């Protein structure tokens, strides 16, 4: 199953400029997901990071991974309408810079789920090369009414 940007927006509360996932290419609800982020020179964060040498901030790569994980969790029927919060990052390593023109492949697989808490292993790659690898911790929040 694939999800478009519009379908992702129906699941996640994030919006421009903070929605960092363009498409979901694979999803197993509550278990794993793979998404894509096309990194454009027009991204707002490149204005200050770094002038003359644009590099995607590592924390935004982590956020993009967390959003892909959020889609996998929140697309599960019993979690629809809830929020998912990033509560921690363990064992994070950045191995490659992400620059304009790159396409980030974002993969998250949940390794532990207990009630409303859990942990996922996340890998961001560009052209098969690891850019970031980390474990993300999360908590499911309340159901939130959409405006």
C-alpha positions in Angstrom: 0.0 0.0 0.0 1.2 3.5 -0.8 0.0 6.8 0.6 0.1 10.2 -1.1 0.9 13.5 0.6 -2.8 14.2 1.0 -3.4 10.8 2.6 -0.4 11.4 5.0 -2.0 14.8 6.0 -5.2 12.9 6.9 -3.2 10.8 9.4 -0.6 13.3 10.8 -1.3 16.7 12.2 1.9 18.2 10.7 1.6 20.8 7.9 4.0 22.9 5.8 6.8 23.7 6.6 7.0 20.9 9.2 5.5 18.0 7.2 8.7 16.2 6.2 7.3 13.1 4.4 6.2 13.3 0.8 5.0 9.8 0.2 4.7 6.4 2.0 5.8 3.6 -0.2 5.3 0.6 2.2 3.2 0.3 5.3 2.2 -2.4 7.7 -0.1 -0.7 10.2 1.4 -0.7 13.7 4.6 -2.5 12.6 6.6 -0.7 10.0 6.6 1.9 7.2 8.9 3.3 4.5 8.5 6.8 3.2 10.2 9.3 1.0 11.3 12.9 1.4 12.5 14.8 -1.6 15.0 17.4 -0.4 14.7 20.6 -2.4 16.9 23.7 -2.4 13.6 25.6 -1.6 13.4 24.1 1.9 13.1 26.9 4.5 15.8 25.4 6.7 18.4 25.9 4.1 18.2 29.7 4.5 20.2 29.4 7.7 21.8 25.9 7.6 24.3 26.8 6.2 24.4 29.8 3.8 26.6 28.8 0.9 26.7 25.2 2.0 23.2 23.8 2.5 22.9 20.7 4.7 19.6 19.3 6.1 19.8 19.5 9.9 20.1 16.2 11.5 17.3 16.8 13.9 15.0 17.2 10.9 16.1 13.9 9.5 15.1 12.4 12.9 11.8 14.2 12.8 11.1 12.9 9.3 11.8 9.3 10.5 9.5 9.9 13.5 6.8 11.1 11.1 7.1 7.9 9.1 6.8 5.9 12.3 3.8 8.1 13.3 2.0 7.2 10.0 2.5 3.4 10.7 1.2 3.8 14.2 -1.7 6.2 13.6 -3.0 4.4 10.5 -3.8 1.4 12.7 -7.6 1.4 13.2 -7.5 1.7 17.1 -5.1 4.7 16.9 -6.9 6.8 14.2 -7.3 10.4 15.3 -4.6 10.2 18.1 -1.3 12.0 18.3 2.0 10.3 18.5 4.8 12.0 20.4 8.6 11.5 19.9 9.8 11.0 23.5 13.4 10.0 22.9 16.3 9.1 20.6 18.8 6.5 21.4 22.0 5.4 19.6 21.8 8.0 16.9 24.5 8.3 14.3 24.8 10.5 11.3 26.9 9.0 8.5 26.2 11.2 5.5 25.2 14.7 4.8 21.8 15.3 3.2 21.8 18.1 0.6 19.5 19.6 -1.9 18.5 17.2 -4.7 18.8 14.1 -2.4 15.8 11.8 -1.9 15.7 10.4 1.6 14.3 6.9 2.1 12.9 6.7 5.6 12.3 3.3 7.2 11.0 2.7 10.7 10.3 -0.8 12.2 8.8 -1.1 15.6 10.8 -3.4 17.9 8.8 -2.9 21.1 5.2 -1.9 21.8 3.8 -1.8 25.3 0.5 0.0 25.8 0.8 3.5 24.6 4.7 3.4 24.6 7.1 1.9 22.2 10.4 1.9 20.4 11.3 1.7 16.7 14.5 1.2 14.8 14.9 3.9 12.1 17.2 4.3 9.1 17.4 7.1 6.6 19.3 6.5 3.4 20.2 8.3 0.2 20.9 6.2 -2.8 21.4 3.2 -0.5 23.9 4.9 1.7 23.0 5.4 5.4 22.5 9.0 6.3 21.2 8.4 9.8 20.5 5.4 12.0 18.7 5.6 15.3 16.2 4.2 17.7 13.2 6.4 18.3 11.0 6.2 21.4 7.4 7.3 21.3 4.2 7.7 23.2 0.7 7.7 21.9 -1.4 10.7 23.0 -5.1 11.5 23.1 -7.6 11.6 20.2 -7.6 15.1 18.8 -10.5 16.7 16.9 -9.4 18.0 13.5 -10.1 21.7 12.8 
